[in-house]
């Protein structure tokens, strides 16, 4: 390992293996959807061996038993480059920090090092930490806590006594009314009646004056305590405002330091890169991912980028799906705007999401009558028009049935999923069928082929899901903000380290079956060909093979089944 480190110059790592037999890619990798080039795979393999064998730093990836420290998996990246001597090698990077540091041998440095001891970030961080200490000291101050407790107790006592006295006033008012009515009924003489009314009036005024004085005395008493409480609260408020302003200013100063080159030699900072995005400003930790670090270093040192790949190293996280050693595309929330700028001037592989995979593919009709249609949607075929591609089941049905009314599409399948889809020819049929879906009386069964062997025979998965806001359309398991997602399953067969399985989705969340299959808290076996949560193959091996529903017109329970093509 020491020899390996000694031959590294400017973070340029020569390949250990001879690479003359490898064909170079014609264009640079499209980083948001790719299969790693063989050279990138070779670079990743060498880097992984280095991570396993080095003893320079220690980081708990969750791969070794009884290792100290918080378990933190990490994204690593390799960028195959050609140096100015026309020699192939690669650069290596990690996302964020590694073992609490920004700098390690062999790895490229961050675009901006905020951890420099004499840098502005560390100095401002010290100021912010001091403010945090002051806020915490005030919040746990015994005098402040005692005053807040006293204020709450006194306020409750005031309200209790006030409500009790108001009840007395109400009862007295009722008694006075009864006394007046009795005097009238008894034909009390005028003089006596006037005297009685005057006495009742005095009693009413006395109670009103007492209530006013009672309230005033309590308000004075509570105001004195409130003033003392506010003295503490105002200090805390102003400190929090100061912290907020300083934090925002520090964030802005940080973003200004993150300037990114592109292949044309042009530079943009984070603010300029993100100002025209939906969010309008950079998200936290933007620019700390591996891909921007790699390209920045390559441009700075006049290396020619050839291809790139990023992989996850460590235990799977609890929310998103990341498997040890698997390759993943760059994230869209943080990296897409940055890489969009950094890749300008490079010839990059075409974005496959702009290509219609359904072009020339037919749509098979399984059943049709005057009211509805059942089609077998192929894999990689949109259910409804997308942002860039209009061709879809909806478009095909709209053209085939121009006189149909209503939305046509009753339910959807993910683009990569094949199988049965219901189409309604008029709005009343659509309403009836959709009502059955809402009431969950429609029964559906999916068949899938999983990478790996499931240990049990059957069960139910209950993992709430929400979209990954920083990497759409990926889904996260989230118990705080996720929507309920339940799936029943049963193993059909197992062979060659693969499991054929049936899924019955109880709910219908986006990517539900794919996440429930792949997540470590689910079956921990991704569906074969799952390019988001597993490993890409010829197709996603997930198929909606069976459906049962009540026909909206005949009211008969009908079932349909179509076998998958895998």
C-alpha positions, 0 to 999 in steps of 0.5 A: 500500500505504501508503494501504491501511495508513493506512485500517486502524483497530484491525486492522479492514480495510475492503474495497477492493471494494464489498460491497453486492451480496454476500449475508451468510451466515445463520450463521457458518462451521463451521470444520472443514468448509466452502467459503469464503463469497464475502466470505471469498474476497474478503478472502483475495484482498486479503490475498494481494495485500498479502502479495505487495506489502508490503515491511515484512517478509521471510519465505521462503515458498519461492515465490521463487528464491534467497531467503535464509532457511529455507523456511517455508510459513504458514497465514493466516486472514481473519475477515469482521466487522461493526464497531460502525458496521455496516460490513463489513470483515475481520481478518487473522492468521497462525499462529505467528510470521511473519518471526520476529515476533508483530506486523506491520501489518494483522494481529491480535496474538497472544492472548498475546505470549510474545516481549515482551522484559520478559515472563516467557517471555523471562526464563525462556527466558534461564534455560533457555538458560543451563542448556542451555549448562551441560549442553552444557559438561559433556557435552563436557568433555574430562575427563569424556569421557576418564573415560567412555572410560577406564571403558569400556576398563577395564571391557572389560579386566576382563571379558576378563581375568575371562572368561579366568581363569574358562576357566583355572579350568574347565580346571583343574577338569577336569584335577583330576577326571581326576587323581582318576579316574586315581588311582582307576583305578590303585588308589592306596593310601589314604594317597597318595590322601588326600595327592593329594586334599588337594593338589587341594583346595589348588589349587582354593582357591588359584584361588578366592582368587585370583579373589576377590582379582582381582575385588576389586582390579578393583572398587576400581579401577573404582569409583574411576573410576565415582565420578569419572564419576558426579560429572559425570553427576550434575551433568548429571542434576540440571541436566536435572531442573531444566530439565525442571521449569522448562520444565514450570512455564513451559509451565503459566504460558504456558497460564494466560496464554492466555485465550479469550473466546466470543460470550457474553463468557465466558473460559476458559484453555487448561487449562480448555479441554483438561482434559476432552479425551483428552490432558487437557492443551493440546498445544504451540503451542495458541492460536497458530493463526489462527482463535483469534487472529481470534475473540479480537480480534473479541470484544475489539473488539466486532466481529460475526463473519460468516464465516472462511476459512484458506489456506496460503501457500508451498511445500508441506511435506514431511509434510502436504499443503498447497498454495499458495493452497488453503483448509483447515479449522481443525486438530482437535487444537489448535483444535477444543477452543478453537473449541468454546468460542469459538463458544459464543453464535454461530449456526454452520453445522451440522456436516456430519459429523453428517448422514448423506449416505447417507440415501435412497441405495440400495446396488447388488448387483453379484453374489450367491451363497450365500456372498458378495455384491459391492456397488457402494458409492456415494460418501459412504457409510460402509463401517462405522458411524461415531461419529455415523452408524450407516447403512453398508454393514455395517448394510445387509448386517446387516439384509438378511442377518440369518442371516449369520455372521461380520463380513460386511465383508471390506475397506473403502473410504473413505467418499468413495470409491465402488466394489466391496466384498466381503461374506462371508455366513459366518465361514469364507468371511470368513476365506478372503477376508480371508486372500487380502487379507492375502497380497495375492493379491486384485487391485484397480484404482481409477480416479481423475480428478486435478486437473492433468497427470501428467508420466510415463505410469506408475510406483510411489509409495512414501511411508510414511504415518501419521495426523496426531495433531493433525488426524485423520483426515488422514494424513502422509508420515512416514519415521520412524514411518509404515507402508509404503505403495506404489501402482502407477499408469498414466495412461489419458487427459489432457484440460483440465488433468485426468488420468484414471488407474488405481491399483493399491494394493500396500498398503492404508493409510488415504487412501493413494491420496488422499495419494499423488496429492496429495503433492508427492513423489507425483504432486502432483495431488490427486484431483478433489473431495478435500476433505482433500488438494485442493479440494472438488467434487460428489464425490471422483472415486475409484472401486474399479472392478475386483477379482479374487480366488479364490472361497472355495468354487469355487476359481475365479479371478473378476473383476468390474468396474463403471464409475464415475459420473464 
